[in-house]
Amino acid sequence: MNNALLIRQLGPADRDAYFQLRLRGLKAHPESFGQSYEEALAKGAAQHDAMLQGARAAEGDFLLGAYASANAPLIGVVGLLRSQSDKERHKASVVGMYVAPEAAGRGVGRALLNELLARAAQIEGLRQIQLMVGSRNEAARRLYESLGFRQYGCEIGALNVNGVFHDADLMARFM
């Protein structure tokens, strides 16, 4: 990808573009997301309004988007969601990572995660970033490992997609 790649925090004005890209990911890779395409449609775009408002971004809840250039369409997304309980506030999870097929293999996912990690490093009290990745998703696992994530477990049968169970590797990176 060229140097024009833009990574920025998504806001309310990005709701429709974000939701449409998310739906593409849910439909194309149902084994990679906890939410189904049908659930997302039923809940609608408004389910993401709180994250898109950005009121808790400084505390660790935000969505990032990737664009090939300033006026280009959204081509990738990733979110960070911080644990809310007192005893788990030192942890946050990478959520909703997806790069459109037309942008895959061009560094978009790496750029999104680098920005997420840079922002996470600025959050007071945040010590650990966790994620789940499909056990068969070698490309994603290699990317996560290259950024310092290490596997600490595997959830057997983590997702049931139309009667087919998919395992998920649990990974963490310490700040």
C-alpha positions in Angstrom: 0.0 0.0 0.0 1.3 3.5 -0.7 2.1 6.1 1.9 -1.3 7.8 1.4 -2.9 5.1 3.7 -4.9 6.9 6.3 -5.8 5.4 9.7 -8.2 7.4 11.9 -10.7 7.0 14.6 -14.2 6.5 13.3 -17.0 8.8 14.4 -20.7 9.1 14.0 -20.4 10.3 10.4 -18.7 7.0 9.6 -21.6 4.8 10.8 -23.0 3.7 7.5 -19.7 3.0 5.9 -18.5 1.1 9.0 -21.7 -1.0 9.2 -21.6 -1.9 5.5 -17.9 -3.0 5.7 -18.7 -5.0 8.9 -21.6 -6.7 7.1 -19.3 -7.7 4.3 -16.9 -9.2 6.8 -19.6 -11.1 8.7 -21.0 -12.5 5.5 -17.6 -13.5 3.9 -16.1 -14.9 7.1 -18.7 -16.0 9.6 -16.2 -18.2 11.4 -14.2 -15.1 12.3 -16.8 -13.1 14.2 -18.9 -13.7 17.3 -21.8 -11.9 15.8 -23.6 -13.4 12.8 -24.6 -11.5 9.7 -28.3 -12.0 10.6 -27.8 -10.7 14.1 -26.1 -7.6 12.8 -28.9 -6.9 10.4 -31.5 -7.4 13.1 -29.7 -5.0 15.5 -28.9 -2.5 12.7 -26.2 0.1 12.5 -27.3 1.8 15.7 -25.7 -0.9 17.8 -22.3 0.7 17.1 -23.4 4.3 18.0 -21.8 4.3 21.5 -18.4 3.3 20.2 -18.6 5.7 17.3 -19.5 8.6 19.6 -15.9 8.2 21.0 -16.9 9.3 24.5 -14.8 6.5 26.0 -11.9 6.5 23.4 -9.4 7.9 25.9 -10.3 5.1 28.3 -9.8 2.4 25.7 -13.0 1.9 23.7 -12.7 3.0 20.1 -13.0 2.0 16.4 -10.3 2.7 13.8 -10.8 2.8 10.1 -8.3 2.5 7.2 -8.6 4.4 3.9 -6.4 4.2 0.8 -6.4 8.0 0.8 -8.4 10.9 2.3 -11.3 10.7 -0.1 -11.3 6.9 -0.6 -13.9 4.5 0.8 -13.3 2.6 4.1 -11.2 -0.5 3.4 -10.4 -1.8 6.9 -11.6 -1.6 10.5 -10.5 -2.7 14.0 -11.7 -1.9 17.5 -10.4 -1.9 21.0 -12.8 -2.6 23.9 -11.6 -2.2 27.4 -12.7 -4.5 30.3 -15.0 -2.6 32.6 -14.8 -4.5 35.9 -12.4 -3.1 38.5 -10.3 -6.3 38.6 -10.0 -6.5 34.8 -9.5 -2.8 33.8 -5.8 -3.6 32.9 -7.1 -5.6 29.9 -8.6 -4.7 26.6 -9.6 -6.8 23.6 -9.1 -6.3 19.9 -12.5 -6.6 18.2 -14.0 -6.6 14.7 -10.7 -6.8 12.8 -11.5 -6.9 9.0 -9.8 -5.7 5.8 -11.8 -5.7 2.6 -10.6 -8.3 0.1 -9.6 -5.6 -2.5 -7.1 -4.2 0.1 -5.9 -7.5 1.6 -2.1 -8.2 1.5 -1.2 -4.5 1.2 -0.4 -3.7 4.8 -3.8 -2.4 5.9 -4.2 -4.8 8.8 -0.7 -4.1 10.1 -1.3 -0.4 9.8 -4.6 -0.6 11.7 -3.0 -2.8 14.5 0.0 -0.5 14.8 -2.2 2.5 15.3 -4.4 0.5 17.8 -1.3 -0.5 19.8 0.1 3.0 19.7 -3.1 4.4 21.1 -3.4 1.6 23.7 0.1 2.4 24.9 -1.2 5.8 25.9 -4.0 4.6 28.0 -3.4 4.8 31.8 -3.5 1.4 33.5 -3.8 -0.7 30.4 -1.3 -3.5 30.5 -2.6 -6.3 28.3 -4.3 -6.5 24.9 -6.1 -9.8 24.1 -7.7 -11.2 21.0 -9.3 -14.3 19.6 -8.4 -15.6 16.2 -9.7 -18.6 14.3 -7.3 -21.5 14.8 -7.2 -22.1 11.0 -6.5 -18.4 10.2 -2.8 -18.7 9.6 -2.4 -15.3 7.9 -4.0 -13.4 10.8 -2.1 -15.4 13.4 1.3 -14.6 11.7 0.4 -10.9 11.6 -0.6 -10.9 15.3 2.6 -12.8 16.3 4.7 -10.3 14.3 3.3 -7.6 16.4 4.1 -9.3 19.7 1.0 -11.3 20.5 1.5 -14.7 21.9 -0.9 -17.6 22.1 -1.9 -18.6 25.7 -4.8 -21.0 25.0 -7.3 -22.4 22.6 -11.1 -22.4 23.0 -12.4 -25.6 21.5 -15.6 -25.1 19.5 -15.6 -21.4 20.2 -18.1 -20.6 17.4 -20.9 -22.6 15.9 -21.5 -21.6 12.3 -24.4 -23.5 10.9 -23.6 -26.6 12.9 -19.9 -26.5 12.2 -17.7 -25.8 15.3 -14.6 -23.6 14.9 -11.8 -23.4 17.5 -10.3 -20.1 18.4 -6.8 -19.3 19.6 -6.5 -16.9 22.5 -3.6 -14.4 22.2 -2.3 -11.6 24.3 0.3 -8.9 24.1 1.7 -7.1 27.2 2.2 -3.4 27.0 
